[in-house]
């Protein structure tokens, strides 16, 4: 399996990143060859670029970062964005990173939701999945943040939620950020999840 380090600002891959395995024939019910499997074991390097601070804060520090446009010439000056954006969608200036964990803990509310038993290929979330769109009333946020709920209870429009973070064995992706109903206790969270620090 391949590993990657960063040296002098460059990725340095080491090891095997693509191993070909023997295929097996695919036959129909009468024994006619229809195809062959092509198993592969591949390691993909995904660079977070300017979004790396967001994922590091979520996965390692149990904090939630947003970005804010501080360009005085921008009509959207002061608007904050979750999901995290590197550049302002109005003026294209580089955004300022802002820790919004404490504010979000006080105001995050379910704007809308859906509960589903099926979410598509490669789903790793426990079913039923409680997808939520989270709003931040009374703040300068210009967007909603999509996510999913963990812990007890059912979503409802207007219910208060708080962010929870998978810092125990994190995946370093957006699934390390979830939402729990306000009042949920630490012992009611799934293994590896914690409240903000």
Helices and strands as residue ranges (DSSP letters): E 3-7, E 10-14, E 18-20, E 25-27, E 33-36, E 40-42, G 49-51, H 52-56, I 57-61, E 65-68, E 80-81, E 96-99, H 101-107, E 108-116, E 129-136, E 145-148, E 161-166, G 174-176, E 177-181, G 186-188, E 193-195
